[in-house]
Amino acid sequence: MVTVQGGLVRAGLGQIRFFAESSAEEGRFSTLEEGTGRFFLSSYEDGRQVPPSPEEICAAGGLLWERGYREQPVVVFAQGEALPVLCSAVENRVTAVTAQVGTATFLPKEIPLRFETPLINDPVSLKGADLRMTAVGFGAPYAVVFVDTVGECRWLPLGEALSRLRIFPQGAEVVFAHVQGERRMHLQVLHRDGGRRLVGRDVCAALAAAVAVGRCAPDRTVTVPWEEGEFRAVCTKNRTLFLTCPVQVLSS
C-alpha cells in the first residue's frame, strides 16, 4: 500500500506538498503543482531535486482524484515527460493507481556501466556460483539475476558482491528474480544502502530485464507480490513501464 500523507496547499501557489511513505526516505518529499491547465510533479531529497519514484507518480494520481479531478486518465508531467495516470476507486475513495512510470535502458552510458556493449543475460562467476546477469538502468543502476527460487538467504552475500562490481561506477541495486509462468515474479532485493524492502522501481527494472531475456512477454501484465499486497506491471516492446499499486490517501 502506497500511503499518501500531507496534501498541504501553499497559499497562492496552488502547490500540494506530500509524502509517499512506501518510497520516501527521511528528508524526501514531493510537490504537485497546477499551471496552465497541467499538473507538474517534482520530488526532492536532502534539498536537491530527484526523479520521482513510481510510487510518487501513483500517489500524485491518487491526490488529484481525491481533490476532484475525476477525468481519467489524468496526465502528470515529471521532468518534462508526460505520464498518464489512471485511478481505480471504490465508493469515491482511491484504492489503486496505474501510471506510466518511465522507460528502462540497457545502454552502458545511460545506466551507467563500464562496458562497451549492453550486458543482457551475460555470465558472471562470484563466490563459486555461476550466474547470468542483466544490467538495467531505471532510476538507478540495476543488476538483475534470474534464479530458481528467491526464498533462500544464500543470495544475500552474492548480492553484496554484485553491487560492488567495478563495472558499476555508482554501485548497483541488485534484484534476484524468479519468474513463474511468464505472468508472476517473486523478487528478492538488496539496495546499495543495504536495504531489502521491495519498491516500485525494483519491479520495473526486473520486468524490463525479464522481457529482454525472454522470460516474460512484452505488453502483458505481470504480478509481483510484496509485503503489503501486489504490484502489477507491464513492459512494452519499447521498454516503457506501467505500474499498478494500491494507494491510500490519508489526507488531501
DRENVOKE-681907 format. One record per residue: x, y, z of N, C-alpha, C in turn. Coordinates in steps of 0.1 Angstrom, whole numbers, padded with zeros to 4 digits, always signed. Atoms other than C-alpha are relative to their C-alpha. Example, Ala and Ser with C-alpha at 12.3 -4.5 7.8 and 13.67 -1.06 7.14 Angstrom:
+0009-0012+0000+0123-0045+0078+0009+0012+0000;-0009-0011+0000+0137-0011+0071-0008+0011+0008;
//
This chain:
+0008-0012+0000+0000+0000+0000+0009+0012+0000;-0006-0013+0000+0013+0034-0010-0008+0010+0008;+0007-0009-0008+0002+0056+0018+0004+0015-0002;-0003-0014+0003+0000+0093+0009-0004+0009+0011;+0002-0009-0011+0004+0118+0037+0003+0015-0005;-0004-0014+0003+0004+0156+0035-0012+0007-0007;+0011-0007+0008-0016+0173+0008-0002+0014+0004;+0002-0013-0005-0010+0207+0023+0002+0010-0012;-0001-0010+0011-0017+0236-0002+0006+0013+0005;-0006-0012-0004+0006+0265+0000-0007+0012-0007;+0009-0011+0004-0015+0297-0003+0006+0007-0012;-0004-0008+0011-0013+0315-0036+0009-0007-0011;-0009+0007+0009+0009+0288-0053-0008-0011-0007;+0007+0012+0005-0017+0261-0059+0009-0012+0000;-0009+0011-0001+0010+0237-0048-0003-0009+0011;+0002+0010-0010+0005+0204-0029+0013-0006+0004;-0012+0007-0004+0033+0191-0008-0004-0013+0007;+0005+0013-0006+0030+0154+0001+0012-0010+0001;-0010+0010-0003+0049+0123+0012-0007-0014-0004;+0004+0014+0004+0045+0088-0004+0008-0010+0009;-0008+0006-0010+0055+0067+0026+0008-0012-0005;-0007+0012+0004+0064+0035+0008+0013+0002-0008;-0012-0002+0008+0091+0051-0013+0009+0011+0007;-0007-0012-0006+0101+0082+0008+0010-0004+0010;-0010+0001-0011+0133+0082+0028-0001+0013+0008;-0001-0012-0009+0140+0106+0056+0005+0012-0009;-0005-0012+0008+0143+0141+0040-0005+0000-0014;+0006+0000+0014+0123+0132+0009-0014+0004+0000;+0014-0004+0002+0091+0148-0003-0003+0004-0014;+0004-0004+0013+0072+0157-0034-0010+0011+0000;+0010-0011+0001+0052+0186-0047-0008-0002-0013;+0009+0001+0012+0023+0187-0072-0006+0014-0002;+0004-0014+0002+0015+0220-0088-0007+0001-0013;+0008-0002+0013-0011+0231-0114+0004+0013-0006;-0003-0012+0007-0001+0255-0140-0004-0001-0015;+0005+0000+0014-0016+0264-0174-0007-0012-0004;+0008+0012+0003-0040+0235-0171+0007-0013+0001;-0007+0012-0002-0013+0210-0164+0005-0002+0014;-0004+0003-0014-0001+0192-0133+0015-0004-0001;-0015+0002+0000+0037+0192-0126+0004-0006+0014;-0004+0007-0012+0052+0167-0102+0015+0001+0001;-0014-0001-0002+0086+0173-0086+0003-0007+0014;-0004+0006-0012+0105+0153-0059+0013+0005+0004;-0012-0005-0006+0132+0163-0036+0005-0009+0011;-0006+0008-0011+0157+0145-0013+0012+0007+0004;-0011-0007-0006+0181+0162+0010+0003+0013-0007;-0001-0013+0006+0174+0195-0006+0003+0001-0015;-0002+0000+0014+0180+0185-0042-0011-0007-0007;+0011+0007+0007+0156+0176-0069+0005-0013-0006;-0003+0013+0005+0155+0140-0079-0012-0005-0009;+0011+0006+0008+0134+0119-0104-0010-0006+0010;+0011+0006-0008+0100+0110-0089+0001-0015-0001;+0001+0015+0000+0097+0073-0079-0013-0004-0006;+0013+0005+0005+0069+0051-0094-0011+0002+0011;+0011-0002-0010+0051+0053-0060-0004+0015+0001;+0003-0014-0001+0053+0091-0060-0009+0004-0012;+0008-0003+0011+0038+0092-0095-0014-0005+0002;+0013+0006-0004+0010+0069-0084-0007+0008+0011;+0006-0008-0010+0005+0090-0053-0006+0013-0005;+0005-0012+0005+0001+0121-0073-0014-0002-0007;+0013+0003+0006-0027+0105-0093-0011-0002+0010;+0010+0002-0010-0044+0095-0061-0004+0013+0007;+0003-0013-0005-0042+0130-0047-0009+0008-0009;+0009-0007+0009-0057+0145-0078-0014-0005+0000;+0014+0006-0001-0086+0121-0077-0007+0005+0013;+0007-0004-0013-0093+0129-0040-0003+0015+0000;+0003-0014+0001-0092+0166-0049-0010+0004-0011;+0011-0003+0009-0119+0162-0075+0003-0001-0015;-0004+0001+0015-0100+0157-0108-0003-0014-0004;+0005+0014+0003-0121+0127-0120+0001-0004-0014;-0002+0003+0014-0114+0129-0157+0012-0010-0001;-0010+0010+0000-0094+0098-0164+0003-0004-0015;-0011-0002-0009-0067+0093-0173+0004+0015+0001;-0005-0013-0001-0051+0124-0160+0015+0000-0003;-0014+0000+0004-0016+0134-0173+0008+0009+0010;-0009-0006-0009+0011+0143-0148+0014+0002-0007;-0013-0003+0007+0043+0160-0161+0011-0001+0011;-0012+0001-0009+0076+0150-0144+0013+0001-0008;-0013-0002+0007+0110+0162-0156-0002+0001-0015;+0002-0002+0014+0095+0172-0189-0008-0012-0007;+0007+0011+0007+0078+0138-0196-0014-0001+0004;+0015+0001-0002+0040+0134-0199-0003-0014+0004;+0003+0013-0005+0029+0105-0177-0015-0002+0003;+0014+0002-0003-0007+0093-0179-0002-0009+0012;+0002+0006-0013-0022+0082-0146-0015-0004+0000;+0013+0005+0000-0054+0061-0142-0004-0005+0014;+0004+0004-0013-0072+0057-0108-0011-0010+0000;+0011+0009-0003-0094+0029-0095-0005+0004+0013;+0006-0005-0012-0119+0038-0068-0012-0009+0004;+0012+0007-0006-0145+0022-0045-0006+0010+0009;+0008-0009-0008-0172+0044-0030+0008+0014+0000;-0007-0013+0001-0153+0075-0043+0013+0002+0008;-0013-0001-0006-0121+0066-0025+0010-0008-0008;-0010+0007+0008-0089+0057-0044+0004-0013+0007;-0005+0012-0005-0079+0021-0040+0013-0005-0007;-0011+0003+0007-0053+0017-0067+0003+0010-0011;-0004-0009+0011-0034+0037-0093+0009-0007-0010;-0009+0005+0010-0019+0027-0126+0006+0012-0007;-0007-0011+0006+0007+0050-0141+0011-0004-0009;-0013+0002+0008+0033+0052-0168+0011+0006+0008;-0010-0005-0010+0064+0055-0147+0014+0002-0006;-0013-0003+0005+0093+0057-0171+0004-0011-0010;-0005+0009+0010+0115+0038-0196+0013-0005+0004;-0012+0007-0004+0142+0013-0189+0010+0001-0011;-0011-0001+0010+0176+0015-0206+0010-0012+0003;-0011+0010-0001+0203-0011-0213+0013+0005-0006;-0012-0006+0006+0228+0013-0228+0010+0003+0011;-0010-0002-0011+0260+0013-0207+0002+0015+0004;-0002-0014-0004+0264+0051-0208-0011+0006+0008;+0012-0005-0007+0229+0056-0195-0002-0006+0013;+0002+0007-0012+0230+0031-0167+0005+0006+0013;-0012+0002+0008+0260+0039-0161+0006-0013+0003;-0007+0013-0001+0281+0008-0168+0013+0001-0007;-0013+0000+0007+0318+0005-0176+0001-0013-0009;+0000+0011+0010+0313-0018-0206-0003+0006-0013;+0002-0005+0013+0312-0013-0243-0014-0003-0006;+0013+0005+0006+0280-0032-0251-0009-0003+0012;+0010+0003-0010+0248-0039-0232+0003-0014+0006;-0001+0012-0007+0250-0067-0206-0014-0006+0002;+0014+0006-0001+0219-0089-0211+0002-0015+0000;-0001+0014-0003+0219-0124-0196+0015-0005-0002;-0015+0004+0001+0258-0124-0195+0004-0008+0012;-0005+0008-0011+0276-0150-0174+0009+0008+0009;-0009-0006-0010+0293-0139-0142+0002-0010+0011;-0003+0010-0010+0310-0161-0116+0004+0008+0013;-0002-0007-0013+0310-0149-0079-0001-0011+0011;+0000+0008-0012+0319-0168-0048-0004-0015-0003;+0003+0014+0004+0318-0202-0066-0013-0002-0007;+0013+0001+0007+0284-0195-0082+0001+0006-0014;+0001-0005+0014+0278-0192-0119-0014+0005-0003;+0013-0007+0001+0251-0167-0126+0000+0007-0014;+0002-0008+0012+0237-0147-0156-0006+0013+0004;+0004-0013-0004+0233-0110-0151-0004+0009-0011;+0004-0010+0009+0214-0083-0169+0001+0014+0007;-0002-0013-0006+0224-0047-0163-0011+0009-0006;+0011-0009+0004+0194-0022-0164+0001+0013+0007;+0001-0013-0006+0190+0015-0158-0015+0003+0001;+0014-0004-0002+0157+0025-0142+0000+0008+0013;-0001-0008-0012+0162+0054-0118+0012-0002+0008;-0012+0004-0007+0193+0037-0106+0006-0011-0008;-0006+0012+0006+0218+0011-0119-0005-0013+0006;+0005+0013-0006+0204-0024-0115+0008-0012-0006;-0005+0013+0004+0220-0059-0117-0011-0010+0003;+0011+0009-0001+0192-0084-0123+0004-0014-0003;-0004+0014+0002+0198-0122-0119-0012-0008+0002;+0011+0009-0001+0172-0148-0126+0004-0014+0006;-0004+0012-0008+0172-0178-0102-0012-0009+0001;+0011+0010-0001+0151-0209-0095-0009+0003+0012;+0008-0004-0012+0139-0196-0061+0007+0012+0006;-0006-0012-0007+0143-0164-0041-0002-0001+0015;+0003+0001-0015+0134-0178-0007+0012-0004+0008;-0012+0005-0007+0169-0186+0003+0009+0012+0003;-0009-0010-0004+0192-0163+0023+0014+0000-0007;-0013+0001+0006+0222-0176+0003+0003+0010-0010;-0002-0010+0011+0216-0149-0023+0006+0013+0006;-0004-0013-0005+0225-0121+0001+0015+0003-0002;-0014-0003+0002+0263-0125+0001+0004+0003-0015;-0002-0002+0014+0262-0128-0037-0005+0014-0005;+0005-0013+0003+0241-0096-0039+0009+0011+0004;-0010-0010-0005+0267-0077-0019+0011+0001-0010;-0011+0000+0009+0294-0088-0043-0004+0006-0014;+0005-0006+0013+0273-0079-0074-0001+0015+0001;+0002-0014-0002+0265-0045-0060+0013+0008-0001;-0013-0007+0000+0302-0037-0058+0009-0003-0012;-0008+0003+0012+0313-0050-0092+0006+0013-0006;-0007-0012+0005+0338-0025-0107-0007+0006-0013;+0006-0005+0012+0317-0023-0139-0011+0010+0003;+0010-0010-0004+0291-0003-0119+0007+0011+0008;-0008-0011-0007+0309+0030-0111-0008+0006+0012;+0008-0006-0011+0280+0041-0088-0006-0011+0009;+0006+0011-0007+0273+0006-0074-0013-0004-0007;+0012+0004+0006+0242-0013-0083-0010-0005+0010;+0011+0007-0007+0208-0022-0069-0001-0014-0005;+0000+0014+0004+0206-0060-0070-0014-0006+0002;+0012+0007-0001+0175-0080-0078+0002-0014-0004;+0001+0014+0003+0172-0118-0077-0015-0003-0003;+0014+0001+0005+0141-0127-0097-0003-0015-0004;+0005+0014+0004+0121-0160-0101-0013+0002-0007;+0011-0002+0008+0096-0160-0129-0009-0013+0000;+0009+0012+0001+0065-0183-0127-0009+0002-0011;+0009+0000+0011+0048-0189-0160-0002+0012-0007;+0000-0013+0007+0056-0155-0175-0009+0010+0005;+0009-0010-0004+0029-0138-0156+0001+0004+0015;-0002-0002-0014+0042-0138-0120+0015+0000+0003;-0014+0000-0004+0075-0129-0105+0001+0002+0015;-0004-0002-0014+0090-0132-0070+0014+0006+0000;-0013-0008-0001+0118-0108-0061+0006+0000+0013;-0008-0003-0012+0145-0105-0035+0010+0011-0004;-0009-0012+0004+0164-0072-0035+0010+0003+0011;-0010-0006-0009+0195-0057-0020+0004+0013-0006;-0003-0014+0004+0198-0019-0023+0014+0003+0003;-0014-0004-0002+0231-0001-0024+0002+0004+0015;-0001-0004-0014+0224+0012+0012-0002-0011+0009;+0002+0012-0009+0218-0023+0025-0014-0003+0002;+0014+0002-0002+0180-0020+0024-0005-0012-0008;+0005+0012+0007+0160-0050+0014-0015+0001-0003;+0014-0001+0003+0125-0036+0010-0003+0002-0014;+0004-0001+0014+0109-0040-0024-0007+0013-0003;+0007-0012+0004+0099-0008-0041-0003-0001-0015;+0005+0001+0014+0083+0000-0075+0010+0000-0010;-0010+0000+0010+0114+0007-0094+0007-0013-0001;-0006+0013+0000+0128-0027-0084-0008-0009-0009;+0009+0008+0008+0097-0043-0100+0002+0004-0015;-0001-0005+0014+0101-0022-0132+0013-0005-0006;-0013+0005+0005+0138-0030-0136+0000-0015-0002;+0001+0015+0001+0132-0067-0130-0008-0004-0012;+0008+0003+0011+0104-0068-0155+0006+0003-0014;-0007-0004+0013+0124-0049-0182+0010-0011-0003;-0010+0011+0003+0152-0075-0178-0007-0013-0004;+0007+0013+0003+0127-0104-0179-0005+0000-0014;+0005-0001+0014+0113-0091-0212+0012-0001-0009;-0012-0001+0009+0148-0085-0226+0006-0014-0002;-0006+0013+0001+0159-0121-0219-0010-0011-0004;+0011+0009+0005+0126-0137-0230-0007-0008+0011;+0007+0008-0011+0113-0149-0196-0014+0005+0002;+0013-0005+0000+0083-0126-0199-0003+0007-0013;+0003-0006+0013+0064-0113-0229-0003+0014+0002;+0003-0014-0001+0061-0076-0236-0015+0002-0001;+0014-0005+0000+0027-0058-0232-0009-0009+0007;+0009+0009-0008+0014-0084-0207+0002+0004+0015;+0000-0004-0014+0006-0077-0171+0007-0012+0008;-0007+0009-0009+0030-0094-0146-0003+0004+0015;+0003-0003-0014+0021-0096-0109+0012-0004+0009;-0012+0001-0009+0048-0092-0082-0005+0001+0015;+0004-0001-0013+0038-0100-0046+0010+0008+0009;-0009-0007-0010+0052-0078-0018-0007+0000+0014;+0005+0001-0013+0047-0074+0019-0013+0007+0003;+0012-0007-0003+0018-0051+0016-0011-0002-0011;+0010+0003+0011-0001-0066-0014+0007-0005-0012;-0006+0004+0013+0008-0069-0050+0003+0013-0009;-0002-0009+0011+0024-0048-0077-0005-0007-0013;+0002+0005+0014+0012-0052-0113+0007+0009-0010;-0009-0008+0009+0035-0041-0141-0001-0005-0014;+0000+0003+0015+0036-0040-0179+0013+0007-0006;-0011-0006+0007+0067-0035-0200-0003-0001-0015;+0003+0001+0014+0061-0026-0236+0013-0004-0008;-0011+0003+0009+0083-0035-0266+0011+0010+0000;-0010-0011+0000+0100-0001-0264+0005+0003+0014;-0006+0000-0014+0108-0007-0227-0007+0011+0009;+0008-0009-0008+0081+0018-0214-0007-0008+0011;+0006+0007-0011+0069+0007-0179-0012+0006+0005;+0013-0004-0007+0034+0009-0164-0001-0008+0013;+0001+0007-0013+0029+0001-0127-0013+0003+0006;+0012-0001-0008-0002-0005-0107+0003-0004+0014;-0002+0003-0014-0001-0003-0069-0011+0005+0008;+0011-0004-0009-0026+0000-0041+0004+0014+0006;-0003-0013-0005-0029+0036-0029-0011+0004+0010;+0009-0005-0010-0045+0051+0002+0004+0015+0003;-0003-0014-0003-0047+0089+0006-0006+0003+0014;+0005-0003-0013-0049+0098+0043-0005+0014+0002;+0005-0014-0001-0054+0135+0039+0002+0007-0013;-0001-0007+0013-0060+0158+0009-0005+0014+0001;
//
